[in-house]
Amino acid sequence: MITEIIQKISISLNIAVCNIAMLLRIGLLGKAVSPGITQVINIFNKESLLKRIKKVITMLKYNY
C-alpha cells in the first residue's frame, strides 16, 4: 500500500521514486541510506510517521 502511495506522489510531483524514498529516509531517520523504505516506515507509529512525513513534504515544496 505505501509503495503505491509513493508511486502516485512520484507521478503527481514528477519526482523519481528513489528521490522521494531518499527524502523520506532523511526525514524519518536522518540518514540517506537505510533498509527499504517500507521497512523504515513500518517501524514508526502512525502519529510519529505523519509528523515526520509532513516535514518531508515541506522539504519537497522548497527544494523542487
C-alpha positions as CSV (number, residue, x, y, z in Angstrom):
1,M,0.0,0.0,0.0
2,I,2.7,2.5,0.9
3,T,4.6,1.8,-2.3
4,E,1.5,2.6,-4.3
5,I,1.1,5.9,-2.5
6,I,4.8,6.8,-3.0
7,Q,4.4,5.9,-6.7
8,K,1.3,8.2,-7.0
9,I,3.2,11.1,-5.3
10,S,6.1,10.5,-7.6
11,I,3.9,10.8,-10.7
12,S,2.0,13.8,-9.4
13,L,5.1,15.7,-8.4
14,N,7.2,14.5,-11.4
15,I,9.9,13.3,-9.0
16,A,11.6,10.0,-9.2
17,V,10.6,7.4,-6.6
18,C,14.2,7.0,-5.5
19,N,14.4,10.7,-4.7
20,I,11.2,10.6,-2.7
21,A,12.4,7.5,-0.8
22,M,15.7,9.2,0.0
23,L,13.9,12.3,1.3
24,L,11.6,10.0,3.4
25,R,14.7,8.2,4.8
26,I,16.3,11.5,5.7
27,G,13.1,12.9,7.2
28,L,12.4,9.7,9.2
29,L,15.9,8.5,10.1
30,G,18.2,11.4,9.5
31,K,20.2,9.2,7.0
32,A,20.1,8.9,3.2
33,V,20.9,5.2,3.4
34,S,18.7,2.6,5.1
35,P,16.8,-0.6,4.6
36,G,13.9,-0.5,2.2
37,I,11.6,2.5,2.6
38,T,8.6,0.2,3.5
39,Q,10.7,-1.4,6.3
40,V,11.6,2.1,7.6
41,I,8.0,3.3,7.6
42,N,6.8,0.2,9.4
43,I,9.0,1.0,12.5
44,F,7.1,4.2,13.3
45,N,3.7,4.6,14.9
46,K,1.1,6.5,12.8
47,E,1.3,9.8,14.6
48,S,5.1,10.0,14.6
49,L,5.2,8.9,10.9
50,L,2.7,11.5,9.8
51,K,4.5,14.3,11.7
52,R,7.8,13.4,10.1
53,I,6.3,13.0,6.6
54,K,4.8,16.5,6.9
55,K,8.4,17.7,7.4
56,V,9.5,15.9,4.3
57,I,6.6,17.4,2.3
58,T,7.8,20.8,3.4
59,M,11.3,19.9,2.2
60,L,9.9,18.8,-1.2
61,K,8.0,22.1,-1.7
62,Y,11.0,24.2,-1.1
63,N,13.6,22.2,-3.0
64,Y,11.7,21.1,-6.1
